[in-house]
Amino acid sequence: MSAGQKRGVHFYLGERALRKWQDFANERTDDSYIESVAGTQQHVDFMLPADAMKSAKAGADLDSVAKRYLEPIAAMQDFDLEFPEPIMFAYYCVYNLFERYALHKQVDDWIIVNQALSAEGKLQNVRQVLTDALNLANEESSDLG
């Protein structure tokens, strides 16, 4: 696949992961958790993944997204902040998409794909979603050529 096709697949899947995150966030009433190292109460920034996606599309960190991710990523790794598994994968997918396209870090292509597909939950969905993403990338590349 060309770099453009990979980007198309990443953003197609990232948008799906973002919608899963947003659906989850819209149902939440409690946005706080206790950070165990200092014992402070923290609040989940439910807009962070949407801001990350906006930055990834722009190719730059538009809203201090990298800084805003520091606490929740550390809290997730310390198990202070936990989400249901598909939601966790959706969150990490958008984070890694941001890292790759806004911060221009080396993130393996398959990390983003695997996290997005893991956010889907059901195996039958995974196959169809990946097929749709690949077909879309191929269509877009043929439209350019």
BADODO-232475 format. One record per residue (C-alpha): residue number from 1; residue in three letters; x, y, z. Coordinates in Angstrom, 1 decimal. Example, Ala and Ser with C-alpha at 12.3 -4.5 7.8 and 13.67 -1.06 7.14 Angstrom:
BEGIN
1 | ALA | 12.3 | -4.5 | 7.8
2 | SER | 13.7 | -1.1 | 7.1
//
This chain:
BEGIN
1 | MET | 0.0 | 0.0 | 0.0
2 | SER | 1.1 | 3.5 | -0.7
3 | ALA | 1.6 | 6.0 | 2.2
4 | GLY | -1.6 | 7.8 | 1.1
5 | GLN | -3.6 | 4.5 | 1.1
6 | LYS | -2.3 | 3.7 | 4.6
7 | ARG | -3.2 | 7.2 | 5.8
8 | GLY | -6.7 | 6.7 | 4.3
9 | VAL | -7.1 | 3.4 | 6.2
10 | HIS | -5.8 | 4.9 | 9.4
11 | PHE | -8.2 | 7.8 | 9.3
12 | TYR | -11.2 | 5.7 | 8.3
13 | LEU | -10.6 | 3.4 | 11.2
14 | GLY | -9.7 | 6.2 | 13.5
15 | GLU | -13.0 | 8.0 | 12.8
16 | ARG | -14.8 | 4.8 | 13.7
17 | ALA | -12.9 | 4.5 | 16.9
18 | LEU | -13.6 | 8.1 | 17.7
19 | ARG | -17.3 | 7.6 | 17.2
20 | LYS | -17.2 | 4.6 | 19.6
21 | TRP | -15.4 | 6.8 | 22.2
22 | GLN | -18.0 | 9.6 | 21.7
23 | ASP | -20.9 | 7.2 | 22.1
24 | PHE | -19.3 | 6.0 | 25.4
25 | ALA | -18.6 | 9.5 | 26.6
26 | ASN | -22.1 | 10.7 | 25.9
27 | GLU | -23.4 | 8.0 | 28.2
28 | ARG | -21.1 | 8.8 | 31.1
29 | THR | -22.2 | 10.7 | 34.2
30 | ASP | -19.1 | 10.3 | 36.3
31 | ASP | -16.0 | 11.9 | 34.8
32 | SER | -13.6 | 11.6 | 37.8
33 | TYR | -11.0 | 9.2 | 39.0
34 | ILE | -8.3 | 9.2 | 41.7
35 | GLU | -4.7 | 9.4 | 40.5
36 | SER | -2.9 | 7.0 | 42.9
37 | VAL | 0.6 | 8.5 | 42.9
38 | ALA | -0.4 | 11.8 | 44.5
39 | GLY | -4.0 | 10.8 | 45.5
40 | THR | -5.5 | 13.7 | 43.5
41 | GLN | -8.9 | 13.6 | 41.9
42 | GLN | -8.7 | 14.0 | 38.1
43 | HIS | -11.4 | 14.5 | 35.5
44 | VAL | -11.7 | 12.8 | 32.2
45 | ASP | -11.4 | 15.2 | 29.2
46 | PHE | -14.0 | 13.7 | 27.0
47 | MET | -13.2 | 16.1 | 24.2
48 | LEU | -9.5 | 15.1 | 24.1
49 | PRO | -9.9 | 12.4 | 21.4
50 | ALA | -11.9 | 14.7 | 19.1
51 | ASP | -9.2 | 17.4 | 19.5
52 | ALA | -6.6 | 14.7 | 18.8
53 | MET | -8.3 | 13.7 | 15.6
54 | LYS | -8.6 | 17.4 | 14.5
55 | SER | -4.9 | 17.8 | 15.2
56 | ALA | -4.0 | 14.6 | 13.3
57 | LYS | -5.9 | 15.8 | 10.3
58 | ALA | -4.2 | 19.1 | 10.4
59 | GLY | -0.7 | 17.5 | 10.9
60 | ALA | 0.0 | 19.6 | 14.0
61 | ASP | -0.8 | 19.7 | 17.7
62 | LEU | -3.5 | 22.4 | 17.6
63 | ASP | -4.8 | 22.4 | 21.2
64 | SER | -2.0 | 21.3 | 23.4
65 | VAL | -3.2 | 17.7 | 22.9
66 | ALA | 0.1 | 16.1 | 23.6
67 | LYS | 0.3 | 17.8 | 27.0
68 | ARG | -3.4 | 17.0 | 27.8
69 | TYR | -2.8 | 13.3 | 27.1
70 | LEU | 0.1 | 13.0 | 29.7
71 | GLU | -2.1 | 12.4 | 32.7
72 | PRO | -4.8 | 10.1 | 31.3
73 | ILE | -2.3 | 7.9 | 29.5
74 | ALA | -0.2 | 7.5 | 32.7
75 | ALA | -3.4 | 6.9 | 34.7
76 | MET | -4.5 | 4.2 | 32.2
77 | GLN | -1.1 | 2.5 | 32.5
78 | ASP | -1.3 | 2.7 | 36.3
79 | PHE | -4.9 | 1.3 | 36.2
80 | ASP | -6.2 | 4.4 | 37.9
81 | LEU | -8.3 | 5.2 | 34.9
82 | GLU | -10.1 | 2.2 | 33.3
83 | PHE | -12.5 | 1.9 | 30.4
84 | PRO | -14.2 | -1.1 | 29.0
85 | GLU | -11.8 | -2.9 | 26.7
86 | PRO | -13.2 | -1.8 | 23.3
87 | ILE | -13.3 | 1.8 | 24.6
88 | MET | -9.8 | 1.6 | 25.8
89 | PHE | -8.7 | 0.4 | 22.4
90 | ALA | -10.7 | 3.2 | 20.7
91 | TYR | -9.0 | 5.8 | 23.0
92 | TYR | -5.5 | 4.4 | 22.3
93 | CYS | -6.2 | 4.2 | 18.5
94 | VAL | -7.0 | 7.9 | 18.3
95 | TYR | -4.0 | 8.7 | 20.6
96 | ASN | -1.6 | 6.8 | 18.3
97 | LEU | -3.2 | 8.3 | 15.2
98 | PHE | -2.5 | 11.7 | 16.8
99 | GLU | 1.1 | 10.7 | 17.6
100 | ARG | 1.7 | 9.6 | 14.1
101 | TYR | 0.1 | 12.3 | 12.1
102 | ALA | 0.2 | 15.4 | 14.3
103 | LEU | 3.5 | 14.8 | 16.1
104 | HIS | 5.1 | 12.8 | 13.2
105 | LYS | 6.3 | 10.1 | 15.5
106 | GLN | 7.1 | 6.6 | 14.2
107 | VAL | 4.0 | 4.5 | 15.1
108 | ASP | 3.7 | 1.1 | 13.4
109 | ASP | 0.9 | 1.1 | 10.8
110 | TRP | -0.6 | -2.0 | 12.4
111 | ILE | -0.8 | -0.6 | 15.9
112 | ILE | -3.5 | 1.9 | 14.7
113 | VAL | -5.3 | -0.7 | 12.7
114 | ASN | -5.2 | -3.4 | 15.4
115 | GLN | -6.4 | -0.9 | 18.1
116 | ALA | -9.2 | 0.3 | 15.9
117 | LEU | -10.3 | -3.2 | 15.0
118 | SER | -10.2 | -4.2 | 18.7
119 | ALA | -12.5 | -1.4 | 19.4
120 | GLU | -15.1 | -3.0 | 17.1
121 | GLY | -15.6 | -5.8 | 19.5
122 | LYS | -17.2 | -8.5 | 17.4
123 | LEU | -15.1 | -10.6 | 14.9
124 | GLN | -17.7 | -10.4 | 12.1
125 | ASN | -17.6 | -6.6 | 12.4
126 | VAL | -13.8 | -6.6 | 12.3
127 | ARG | -13.6 | -8.4 | 8.9
128 | GLN | -16.2 | -6.1 | 7.3
129 | VAL | -14.7 | -2.9 | 8.7
130 | LEU | -11.2 | -3.8 | 7.5
131 | THR | -12.5 | -4.7 | 4.1
132 | ASP | -14.4 | -1.4 | 3.9
133 | ALA | -11.3 | 0.5 | 4.9
134 | LEU | -9.1 | -1.2 | 2.3
135 | ASN | -11.7 | -0.8 | -0.4
136 | LEU | -12.0 | 2.9 | 0.4
137 | ALA | -8.2 | 3.4 | 0.3
138 | ASN | -8.0 | 1.6 | -3.1
139 | GLU | -10.9 | 3.7 | -4.5
140 | GLU | -9.3 | 6.9 | -3.3
141 | SER | -5.9 | 6.0 | -4.8
142 | SER | -7.5 | 5.1 | -8.2
143 | ASP | -9.4 | 8.5 | -8.2
144 | LEU | -6.1 | 10.2 | -7.8
145 | GLY | -4.4 | 8.3 | -10.6
//
